[in-house]
Amino acid sequence: MVLEVIHGNNLDVLAEFPDGYFRLIYLDPPFNTGKTQARKGISYKDSFDNFHGFITPRIREFKRLLSKDGSLFLHLDYRESHYVKVWTDEIFGKDNFMNEIIWSYDFGARNKHKWPTKHDTILWYAKNKNSYIFHYDEIDRVPYLSKGLVSPEKKAKGKTLTDVWFNTIVHTMSPENLGYPTQKPISILNRIVKVHSNPGDFLLDPFAGSGSFGQSALLHNRHCILIDDNIQAIDIMRNRFSGNLNVGFR
């Protein structure tokens, strides 16, 4: 499998690829928090005067770049997810919206003045609601809560996940932590890669950050293009994939 890491503005880079090139596109863009995300000297700006003007041209490109049976996953939070859903409905068609996945991580400080915000939103759109990749047998299984109400066979097998995923964040003590702000757990990305693509497919992450989506692609025998305009992110990915002959940089 081949992984290519590209330093540049993703909107410019995406124009290089032909229509229908990717089976799966995942993006974890800046959430428009209004501040700079920083950790251990690594940072990126997370503030936009016009988030609509930033994200919608990219969503149009993602639709062009997806194969006829491809899927788009947009990873956001409460600040922009409802707006982005409306904008993406307009571009992809409301009927092609498949799921709103809630990632609940339940970690960190508790706000004493409102319900603590402990989840992200992942919007899944199919290019065509009648034709998309969904490998049911690849869905992670979790224990039954009411174990006494199911057979021993079901208890041993566990149940498939729903659209609510309980999973810890990449905290500072995690062995997978690379020091990149807002790094996402590879276990979350593995679920998307395994279920919504095939071995040998071409995948895309246009806001690559630490490269976790690319790592998941390699683990599951997919090709992947990673793009980021932050040189610090490129340096982290260069270290992460150091020595891997299947990874190229430009």
N, C-alpha and C positions, 0 to 999 in steps of 0.2 A: 504494500500500500504506500501511497505517496502523500506527503503532507507538505504544502507550500505556505510559508509565512510571508506576507507582503506588508511592507511599511508604506502607508499612504492613506489618503482620504478615500474612504470606501466607495463613495459615490463615483469618484473618478475611476477607481479600479474596477468596479462592477461593469462599467461600459466595455471592458475588454472581453467579457465572456458572452458567448452566443446564447440565444433564446433556448430555454429548456435544459440548461447545462446541469442543474443541481436537482437531486431527488429530495433533499432535506436542507432547509435553512433555519438556523437557530440564531437569534440575536438577543443579547443582554446589553442594550444601549444605556447611556446615562439616563438616570431616572428623573432628572430635572429637580433635584433636591434644593437647588438654590445655593449650593456651597461647593467647595472643592473637596473631593474625596481623597484622603491621604492616609498612608500607613508606612512607617519605616522609611521615610524619604521618597516614597513613590506616590504620585498624585495625578489626578486628572480633573479638569473642570467639569462640573455637573450643574450648569446653570444656563438656561436659554431664554432669550426674550421672545422667541417664536419657535416653540417646540414643533408646532404643526408644520412650519416651513422647513424644519430640519428633518423630520421623520417621514413625511408623506412622499417626497421624491424617492426615498430609499424603498419604501413599501411598493411603489410602482415598479421599481427595478426588480425587487424580489419576485413579484408576480411574473414578470417577463422571464426571469432566470429559472423559475421552477419548471420541472418536467410536468407533463400532463397529469401524472399521478403523484406529484410532489406535495410536500407539506411545509408550512411556515409556522414557526414557534416564536412568539414575541414575549420576552421575559421582562415584566414591568412591576411597578408597585402601585399603591393607591393614588399617587399623585397624578399619573397620566394614563393609567390603564383604561379608564372609562372613555377618555377622549380618543385614545388610539384605537379602541375597538370600533367606535363610530367611523373614524377615518378609514380603517381597514375594511369595514363592511362596505364602504363606498367603492373601494378599489377592487377588492376580491369578490364582492357580492355577499350580501348577508346570509344567503343560503349556504355558503361555503364555510361559514363559521362552525367549527366542530365541537370545541370544548373550551371552557374556562377552567384551567387547572389551578388549584390553590396549593401553594407550597407553604406549609406551616412549620416554623422552626422552633418556636417556644424557647428562646435562649436569650440571656442578657437581662438588662435592668427592667424593672416594672414601673411604668408611669403611674403616679398616684392621683392624677387628675383626669384621666380618661382610660378607656380600655387599651391596654398595651398593644401596639402595632407589631404583630409577629407573623406576618405572612407576605408572600409575593404572589403575583398573578402571572400565569403563563397562558397566553391566548394561542389556540391552535386553529389554523385555517388550512383547508385543503385547496389546492388549485381547482379541483373538481370534486364535489361532494360524492359523486358516484364512482370515483376511481382514485383510490389512495392506498398507501401502504399501512397496514395495521396488523402486526404479528401478535395475535392474542396470546399465543403460547410463550412469548418472550416477556410478558408482563410479570414484574416482581410479585411474589406472594408474601402475605403478612399473616400473623396468627389471628385466629378467630377470637373475638372478645368474649363471646358466650360459648366457651369450649364444650360445656355440658350439653349443648343443644345440637351438636353435630356428631356425625359418625367418627369413629377413630381414623378412618381413611381420610376424611375431609380435614380432621384436626391435624393430621400429620402433613398433609399437602399444603394447608393454609388457603387463604382466599386471595383473589386478585385485588389489586389496588382499585380505588375509585378515582374521582377527579380531585380528591383531597390527599395530598402527600405530606406525611409527617416525616421530617428529616432534619437532622441538625445542620447548622451552618458550618462553614469552614472557620472555626475559631482559632485564636492565636496559638493554641497548644496542639492543634490538629497536625498529624504527620504530613498531610497533603498541603498545608499552608505554605504558600510561596511569597507571602508578604504583599500580595497585590490587593488593593482595596476592593471590596465587593466581590471577591473571588467566590464562584459558585461550586458546590460540592460535585464531584465527578459522578457520584451515585445518582444525582438528579439527571445529569446529562446522559448517563448510560441508559436510563429508561427511555429517553426520547430517541436515542440512536438505535437501540435494539428493536424497538417496536415500529419505528416509522421509516426505516431504510433497510436495504439489503447489503450483504457483503459485496464489495466492489463498487458501490455507488459513490457518487461525488457529493460531498456535503460542503456547506458554507457557514462560517461564522464571521460576519463583517465587523463585529466589535469584540475582538478575540481576547483582550485582556491578558490573562495569564496562560491562555492556551488550553484550558481544561476540555473544551469541546473537541479540539483537535486530538487531545490525548485519548478521549473516549472513542473517537473515530478510528485511531490506530489500533486500539485494544480490540475493536470489533471488525477489523479488516475492511474499513472504508477509506476512500480517498477524501481529502479535506483541504479546503482553502481557508486560511485564517488571515484576516486583515485588521490592522490597527494603525492609527496615526500617532500613537504615543510611543516615543522611542524607548521609554522605560518598560513598557509592555513588551516591546520587541526584544529587549535585553533579557527580560525574565524568560521569554519563550526560547531564546537562544540558549540560555542555561538549562532550561527544562529538557530540551530535545538534543542537548549536546551529545555527540557521538552516534546519534541515530542517522544512518546513511540514507533513510527514506525521507528525511526532512530537508527542505531547501529554503533559503531566505533570499528575498530581494526587496 
